[in-house]
Amino acid sequence: MNITQVANQFGLAASTLRYYERVGLIPPVNRKESGVRDYDQDDINWIDFIKCMRDAGLTIEALIEYTTLFIEGNHTIEARKKILVDEREKQIQKRIQIDKTIQRLAGKIEDYDGKLLEREAELQPK
């Protein structure tokens, strides 16, 4: 597949795919004799993984480290797992903070609704 097809498949810009490759988020993509990138299923799988992880909030730095370790081989399995565990913990902490914010907003909305109902009652003809 060419870069335009892959970009369309994932809803990414071609420049984003080139960036992912340049910074090591995905391993180097094979090229045709003409120099045009030729994405195979392994490349697609990597892009799918990176996009999923980015959508989940993982940092580019963590994913670069993960990819680098993956390329180094199986002796890095524990280090890769630790990256994912650490990133999951960061996401859990973010979720806790978001839940607190949602609760606070719900309380504010309830307060607003209560005051609104009181004001409407005052406007009712007597």
PAMISE-663494 format. One record per atom (N, C-alpha, C): residue in three letters; atom name; x negated, y, z; residue number from 1. Coordinates in pm, 1 decimal. Each point is the difference from the previous one (the first is absolute). Last residue first. Layout:
REM PAMISE-663494
  residu  atome         x         y         z  num
     ALA     CA         X         Y         Z  NUM
...
***
This chain:
REM PAMISE-663494
  residu  atome         x         y         z  num
     LYS      N    4947.0    3476.5    4100.3  126
     LYS     CA      54.0     -43.7     129.9  126
     LYS      C     146.7      18.4       8.5  126
     PRO      N    -399.8     -95.8    -407.4  125
     PRO     CA     105.9      88.6      51.0  125
     PRO      C      60.7     -57.6     127.5  125
     GLN      N    -513.6     -99.2    -137.2  124
     GLN     CA     134.6     -51.0     -21.6  124
     GLN      C     103.1      98.7      55.0  124
     LEU      N    -481.6      41.9      47.1  123
     LEU     CA      62.3      68.4    -114.0  123
     LEU      C     143.1     -46.7     -25.2  123
     GLU      N    -284.4    -196.6     338.1  122
     GLU     CA      25.8     139.8      36.7  122
     GLU      C      71.8      75.3    -109.8  122
     ALA      N    -146.4    -440.0     -78.9  121
     ALA     CA     113.9      -1.5      93.2  121
     ALA      C      36.3     141.7      40.1  121
     GLU      N    -383.5     -63.4    -260.5  120
     GLU     CA     120.8     -19.7     -80.1  120
     GLU      C     124.5       1.4      88.6  120
     ARG      N    -416.5      19.7     213.9  119
     ARG     CA      27.0     125.5     -72.3  119
     ARG      C     127.4     -12.2     -83.3  119
     GLU      N    -156.1    -388.0     216.6  118
     GLU     CA      44.5      99.3      98.5  118
     GLU      C      37.9     130.7     -68.6  118
     LEU      N    -192.0    -335.5    -263.6  117
     LEU     CA     136.5     -35.2      37.1  117
     LEU      C      56.8      98.4     102.1  117
     LEU      N    -448.6      49.5    -119.5  116
     LEU     CA      84.3      33.0    -114.3  116
     LEU      C     146.4     -29.6      32.7  116
     LYS      N    -329.1    -125.4     309.0  115
     LYS     CA      21.3     145.2       0.6  115
     LYS      C      90.7      41.8    -113.7  115
     GLY      N    -120.9    -454.2      15.7  114
     GLY     CA      77.3      35.8     119.8  114
     GLY      C      30.9     148.7       3.9  114
     ASP      N    -282.8    -161.8    -341.5  113
     ASP     CA     138.7     -41.3     -21.3  113
     ASP      C      86.8      38.2     119.0  113
     TYR      N    -460.6      73.7      41.2  112
     TYR     CA      57.7      90.3     -98.9  112
     TYR      C     146.3     -32.4     -22.1  112
     ASP      N    -245.4    -286.8     271.4  111
     ASP     CA      18.8     130.2      66.4  111
     ASP      C      68.2      97.4     -93.9  111
     GLU      N    -122.8    -409.9    -183.7  110
     GLU     CA     110.9     -16.5      94.0  110
     GLU      C      28.8     130.4      72.6  110
     ILE      N    -374.0      -7.9    -275.5  109
     ILE     CA     121.9      -3.1     -81.1  109
     ILE      C     122.1     -15.6      89.7  109
     LYS      N    -420.1     -24.5     202.8  108
     LYS     CA      26.8     137.7     -44.4  108
     LYS      C     129.8       5.4     -80.7  108
     GLY      N    -155.0    -423.9     127.7  107
     GLY     CA      45.8      77.2     116.3  107
     GLY      C      34.6     142.9     -36.7  107
     ALA      N    -193.2    -267.2    -329.4  106
     ALA     CA     136.4     -47.7      28.6  106
     ALA      C      58.3      74.8     118.8  106
     LEU      N    -451.4      78.6    -106.5  105
     LEU     CA      90.5      63.3     -96.2  105
     LEU      C     144.8     -42.3      24.4  105
     ARG      N    -327.1    -209.6     256.9  104
     ARG     CA       9.5     141.1      37.6  104
     ARG      C      94.5      74.7     -93.8  104
     GLN      N    -100.3    -446.3    -101.2  103
     GLN     CA      81.6       9.4     121.4  103
     GLN      C      19.2     145.0      42.6  103
     ILE      N    -290.3     -81.7    -357.1  102
     ILE     CA     138.2     -26.8     -40.1  102
     ILE      C      93.1       9.3     120.3  102
     THR      N    -460.1      34.9      81.1  101
     THR     CA      48.3     118.4     -71.0  101
     THR      C     145.9     -18.0     -41.1  101
     LYS      N    -217.8    -367.8     192.2  100
     LYS     CA      20.0     105.2      99.9  100
     LYS      C      56.5     126.1     -64.5  100
     ASP      N    -123.8    -348.4    -285.8   99
     ASP     CA     119.5     -37.3      76.4   99
     ASP      C      30.5     104.8     107.0   99
     ILE      N    -399.1      49.1    -244.2   98
     ILE     CA     116.2      30.9     -84.0   98
     ILE      C     129.5     -33.2      74.8   98
     GLN      N    -401.2    -120.0     207.8   97
     GLN     CA      14.7     145.1      -2.9   97
     GLN      C     121.0      41.9     -82.5   97
     ILE      N    -110.7    -453.1       5.4   96
     ILE     CA      43.7      40.5     134.5   96
     ILE      C      23.1     150.3       3.2   96
     ARG      N    -188.2    -174.5    -389.5   95
     ARG     CA     141.8     -34.5      10.4   95
     ARG      C      55.6      40.0     135.8   95
     LYS      N    -461.5      50.0     -73.6   94
     LYS     CA      75.5      98.6     -77.7   94
     LYS      C     149.3     -25.9      11.9   94
     GLN      N    -282.6    -315.1     193.3   93
     GLN     CA      -2.3     124.7      77.7   93
     GLN      C      75.6     111.7     -73.7   93
     ILE      N     -53.6    -405.8    -223.4   92
     ILE     CA      89.7     -18.7     114.4   92
     ILE      C       5.7     127.5      82.9   92
     GLN      N    -308.3     -12.5    -350.6   91
     GLN     CA     136.4      12.8     -51.3   91
     GLN      C     102.9     -18.4     112.1   91
     LYS      N    -453.9     -68.1     101.8   90
     LYS     CA      22.2     142.1     -29.9   90
     LYS      C     142.8      23.1     -49.0   90
     GLU      N    -133.9    -442.1      62.4   89
     GLU     CA      17.0      67.3     129.1   89
     GLU      C      23.3     150.5     -19.7   89
     ARG      N    -104.3    -258.9    -377.7   88
     ARG     CA     135.5     -31.4      48.5   88
     ARG      C      26.1      71.2     131.9   88
     GLU      N    -429.9      29.0    -174.7   87
     GLU     CA      92.0      85.1     -75.6   87
     GLU      C     145.1     -27.0      41.2   87
     ASP      N    -335.0    -271.6     189.4   86
     ASP     CA     -14.6     138.4      45.8   86
     ASP      C      97.3      93.1     -71.1   86
     VAL      N     -18.6    -446.8    -144.7   85
     VAL     CA      55.7       6.3     135.9   85
     VAL      C      -6.1     143.7      52.5   85
     LEU      N    -206.6     -86.8    -413.6   84
     LEU     CA     145.8      -6.6     -11.2   84
     LEU      C      68.4       8.5     136.5   84
     ILE      N    -469.6     -15.2     -10.9   83
     ILE     CA      45.5     122.4     -65.9   83
     ILE      C     152.4       1.8      -6.0   83
     LYS      N    -202.5    -391.8     154.1   82
     LYS     CA      -4.0     107.0     100.5   82
     LYS      C      46.5     133.1     -59.4   82
     LYS      N     -51.9    -371.4    -287.2   81
     LYS     CA     118.3     -15.7      86.3   81
     LYS      C       5.7     112.3     103.0   81
     ARG      N    -378.9     -21.9    -265.8   80
     ARG     CA     116.5      43.1     -78.4   80
     ARG      C     127.3      -9.3      82.4   80
     ALA      N    -393.6    -165.5     190.7   79
     ALA     CA      -8.8     146.0     -10.8   79
     ALA      C     119.0      55.2     -78.0   79
     GLU      N     -45.7    -467.7      29.0   78
     GLU     CA      36.2      57.3     130.6   78
     GLU      C      -3.5     152.8      -3.0   78
     ILE      N    -141.8    -236.0    -392.2   77
     ILE     CA     142.7     -19.0      27.7   77
     ILE      C      40.2      66.0     132.0   77
     THR      N    -438.0     -39.9    -253.4   76
     THR     CA      56.0     126.9      50.5   76
     THR      C     147.6     -12.1      38.9   76
     HIS      N    -277.8    -346.6    -207.2   75
     HIS     CA     -57.8      25.4     131.8   75
     HIS      C      53.0     130.6      61.4   75
     ASN      N     114.2    -153.2    -450.4   74
     ASN     CA      78.5     -55.6     111.1   74
     ASN      C     -59.7      23.9     138.0   74
     GLY      N    -126.2     346.0    -407.3   73
     GLY     CA      23.2    -143.7      16.1   73
     GLY      C      69.8     -39.4     128.2   73
     GLU      N    -119.2     438.3    -245.2   72
     GLU     CA    -118.1     -62.3      60.8   72
     GLU      C      19.1    -148.7      28.1   72
     ILE      N     355.1     279.0    -161.2   71
     ILE     CA     -95.3     -29.6    -108.2   71
     ILE      C    -124.6     -69.7      55.0   71
     PHE      N     321.5     155.7     306.4   70
     PHE     CA      54.1    -110.7     -77.9   70
     PHE      C     -99.0     -43.7    -108.1   70
     LEU      N     -97.2     386.0     254.4   69
     LEU     CA     -22.4    -124.1      74.5   69
     LEU      C      49.7    -121.0     -77.5   69
     THR      N      84.1     421.3    -183.7   68
     THR     CA    -144.3     -23.9       1.2   68
     THR      C     -31.1    -131.6      71.0   68
     THR      N     443.5     153.1       9.7   67
     THR     CA     -36.6     -48.0    -133.1   67
     THR      C    -148.2     -34.9      -5.9   67
     TYR      N     158.4     198.1     398.3   66
     TYR     CA      57.7    -132.8     -19.0   66
     TYR      C     -44.2     -59.8    -133.4   66
     GLU      N    -114.4     446.0      90.0   65
     GLU     CA     -78.4     -91.4      82.5   65
     GLU      C      49.3    -143.8     -18.3   65
     ILE      N     247.5     331.6    -207.1   64
     ILE     CA    -131.5     -11.0     -65.4   64
     ILE      C     -87.4     -98.3      77.1   64
     LEU      N     411.3     108.1     189.9   63
     LEU     CA      15.3     -88.7    -114.8   63
     LEU      C    -128.6     -14.7     -79.8   63
     ALA      N      17.7     298.2     366.3   62
     ALA     CA      17.0    -137.2      49.1   62
     ALA      C       9.1     -97.7    -116.2   62
     GLU      N     -19.2     458.2    -107.5   61
     GLU     CA    -125.8     -44.7      57.9   61
     GLU      C       8.7    -144.0      47.8   61
     ILE      N     387.0     220.8    -156.0   60
     ILE     CA     -87.4     -38.9    -110.5   60
     ILE      C    -131.0     -55.0      55.1   60
     THR      N     431.4     -40.4     310.3   59
     THR     CA     -90.7     101.4     -53.2   59
     THR      C     -81.7     -56.0    -115.9   59
     LEU      N     508.4    -154.0     147.1   58
     LEU     CA    -140.5     -26.6      25.7   58
     LEU      C     -86.9     104.6     -68.0   58
     GLY      N     498.8     -41.8     -12.3   57
     GLY     CA     -70.4     101.9      76.2   57
     GLY      C    -145.8     -28.6      29.6   57
     ALA      N     357.9    -227.2    -273.8   56
     ALA     CA      20.2     -27.2     142.0   56
     ALA      C     -78.2      97.3      88.1   56
     ASP      N     -44.6       9.9    -470.2   55
     ASP     CA     139.0      35.6      29.8   55
     ASP      C      32.0     -20.5     147.7   55
     ARG      N    -418.7    -143.6    -152.3   54
     ARG     CA       6.3     147.3      -0.4   54
     ARG      C     140.9      47.4      33.7   54
     MET      N     -62.8    -461.4     -51.7   53
     MET     CA     -66.8      47.1     121.7   53
     MET      C       1.5     153.0      10.0   53
     CYS      N     174.4    -201.7    -391.1   52
     CYS     CA      80.2     -38.9     115.2   52
     CYS      C     -59.8      55.0     129.5   52
     LYS      N    -247.7      55.1    -392.2   51
     LYS     CA     118.7      85.9      -1.1   51
     LYS      C      88.8     -30.3     119.2   51
     ILE      N    -374.3    -275.5     -63.5   50
     ILE     CA     -40.6     135.5      39.7   50
     ILE      C     121.1      92.3       4.7   50
     PHE      N      72.1    -440.1    -157.3   49
     PHE     CA     -38.7       0.0     140.9   49
     PHE      C     -32.2     141.9      47.3   49
     ASP      N      84.7     -58.5    -456.2   48
     ASP     CA     122.3     -23.1      75.7   48
     ASP      C     -28.3       4.9     149.9   48
     ILE      N    -364.1      15.9    -288.6   47
     ILE     CA      73.2     127.0      -3.8   47
     ILE      C     128.4     -11.9      80.1   47
     TRP      N    -252.9    -390.1     -52.2   46
     TRP     CA     -68.9      96.6      84.7   46
     TRP      C      77.2     132.1       4.7   46
     ASN      N     158.9    -330.6    -292.0   45
     ASN     CA      21.2     -40.8     139.6   45
     ASN      C     -66.2      97.6      96.5   45
     ILE      N     -76.1      58.2    -457.7   44
     ILE     CA     138.4      34.8      32.2   44
     ILE      C      29.6     -34.1     145.6   44
     ASP      N    -412.2    -135.9    -172.8   43
     ASP     CA       3.3     145.6      16.1   43
     ASP      C     139.1      46.1      42.3   43
     ASP      N     -48.9    -452.1    -107.9   42
     ASP     CA     -70.5      29.9     125.4   42
     ASP      C      -0.1     150.0      27.4   42
     GLN      N     175.4    -151.6    -412.8   41
     GLN     CA      90.7     -24.7     112.7   41
     GLN      C     -66.8      26.4     134.3   41
     ASP      N    -206.8     276.8    -395.3   40
     ASP     CA      49.3    -137.5       1.9   40
     ASP      C      85.4     -19.4     125.2   40
     TYR      N    -179.3     440.0    -329.1   39
     TYR     CA      44.2     -51.5     129.0   39
     TYR      C      51.5    -143.0     -14.0   39
     ASP      N    -335.6     338.0    -266.1   38
     ASP     CA      87.3    -111.9     -35.2   38
     ASP      C      38.5     -69.7     131.2   38
     ARG      N    -233.9     501.2    -204.5   37
     ARG     CA      30.2     -91.0     109.7   37
     ARG      C     101.8    -104.4     -45.9   37
     VAL      N    -342.9     230.7    -344.2   36
     VAL     CA     132.9      20.9      57.0   36
     VAL      C      23.8    -102.3     110.6   36
     GLY      N    -385.6      18.8    -299.3   35
     GLY     CA     -13.4      73.1     125.5   35
     GLY      C     133.2      26.6      68.5   35
     SER      N    -116.5    -262.7    -410.8   34
     SER     CA      16.0     143.4     -27.1   34
     SER      C     -14.7      85.1     126.0   34
     GLU      N      -0.3    -477.8      15.5   33
     GLU     CA    -122.7      46.3     -65.5   33
     GLU      C       4.1     149.7     -25.9   33
     LYS      N     303.0    -139.0     398.9   32
     LYS     CA     -15.4     -56.4    -134.1   32
     LYS      C    -130.1      52.4     -58.8   32
     ARG      N      63.6     -52.4     535.4   31
     ARG     CA      23.4      88.8    -114.7   31
     ARG      C     -16.6     -77.2    -130.1   31
     ASN      N     114.3     -82.3     574.7   30
     ASN     CA     -68.2     -39.4    -123.3   30
     ASN      C      37.7      96.2    -112.0   30
     VAL      N      -0.1     162.4     510.2   29
     VAL     CA      88.3     -63.0     -98.5   29
     VAL      C     -83.1     -35.3    -123.1   29
     PRO      N    -145.0      59.8     544.5   28
     PRO     CA     -12.9      49.4    -137.9   28
     PRO      C      84.5     -82.4     -97.3   28
     PRO      N     181.6       7.1     496.7   27
     PRO     CA    -127.0     -38.8     -63.5   27
     PRO      C      -6.2      53.6    -143.7   27
     ILE      N     276.5     270.9     360.6   26
     ILE     CA      17.9    -123.1     -76.9   26
     ILE      C    -134.9     -34.2     -61.8   26
     LEU      N     -11.8     348.4     284.5   25
     LEU     CA     124.7     -56.2      52.7   25
     LEU      C      39.1    -127.5     -72.6   25
     GLY      N    -390.9     312.7     -73.5   24
     GLY     CA     -13.5    -135.4      52.1   24
     GLY      C     125.6     -56.2      64.0   24
     VAL      N     -96.3     429.1    -243.1   23
     VAL     CA     -36.1       4.5     141.7   23
     VAL      C      -8.2    -137.5      64.2   23
     ARG      N     112.3      50.0    -469.2   22
     ARG     CA    -123.2      77.3      23.2   22
     ARG      C     -42.8      -3.1     145.9   22
     GLU      N     414.4    -198.4    -138.3   21
     GLU     CA    -115.3     -78.1     -43.6   21
     GLU      C    -130.5      71.4      35.9   21
     TYR      N     402.6     222.5      88.1   20
     TYR     CA      -6.2    -120.1      82.9   20
     TYR      C    -122.8     -84.0     -35.4   20
     TYR      N      91.7     370.5    -273.7   19
     TYR     CA     -51.4      40.4     131.1   19
     TYR      C     -15.0    -122.5      90.4   19
     ARG      N     209.3     -61.0    -414.3   18
     ARG     CA    -143.6      22.9     -20.2   18
     ARG      C     -66.8      38.2     131.7   18
     LEU      N     463.1     -44.3       7.0   17
     LEU     CA     -64.0    -131.0     -18.7   17
     LEU      C    -150.1      14.3     -20.6   17
     THR      N     250.6     392.2      22.2   16
     THR     CA      -2.2     -64.9     131.4   16
     THR      C     -65.6    -136.6      -9.8   16
     SER      N      79.0     241.5    -394.8   15
     SER     CA    -113.1      58.3      74.9   15
     SER      C     -10.8     -61.0     139.6   15
     ALA      N     365.2    -110.0    -275.5   14
     ALA     CA    -121.3     -68.4     -46.2   14
     ALA      C    -121.7      52.3      76.9   14
     ALA      N     469.1      23.8     245.6   13
     ALA     CA     -66.4      67.8    -111.1   13
     ALA      C    -123.5     -80.9     -38.9   13
     LEU      N     436.5    -238.1     218.1   12
     LEU     CA    -119.4      77.0      33.5   12
     LEU      C     -49.4      72.9    -123.7   12
     GLY      N     357.4    -351.3      72.2   11
     GLY     CA      43.2     137.3      26.5   11
     GLY      C    -114.5      88.8      45.1   11
     PHE      N      -8.1    -474.4    -146.8   10
     PHE     CA      -7.9      32.1     141.8   10
     PHE      C      46.8     141.2      34.1   10
     GLN      N       3.4    -174.6    -451.6    9
     GLN     CA      50.5    -111.0      80.4    9
     GLN      C       6.6      36.6     147.8    9
     ASN      N    -202.6     299.1    -310.4    8
     ASN     CA     146.3      -0.1      -7.1    8
     ASN      C      59.9    -108.3      88.2    8
     ALA      N    -467.5      11.5     -40.1    7
     ALA     CA      45.8     119.9      69.9    7
     ALA      C     152.7       5.0       2.1    7
     VAL      N    -198.0    -335.5    -254.2    6
     VAL     CA     -14.7     -27.5     143.0    6
     VAL      C      50.3     119.4      81.7    6
     GLN      N     -10.6      47.2    -467.2    5
     GLN     CA      97.5    -102.3      37.5    5
     GLN      C      -3.8     -26.9     150.1    5
     THR      N    -323.9     287.1    -176.6    4
     THR     CA     132.0      63.1      -6.1    4
     THR      C     108.0     -98.6      41.9    4
     ILE      N    -450.7    -151.0     -40.0    3
     ILE     CA      20.3      84.3     117.4    3
     ILE      C     138.2      65.5       2.1    3
     ASN      N     -48.8    -466.5    -260.5    2
     ASN     CA     -78.0     123.5       1.1    2
     ASN      C      41.6      87.6     118.1    2
     MET      N      -7.8    -557.5     -54.9    1
     MET     CA      83.8     118.3       0.0    1
     MET      C     -88.2     124.5       0.0    1
***
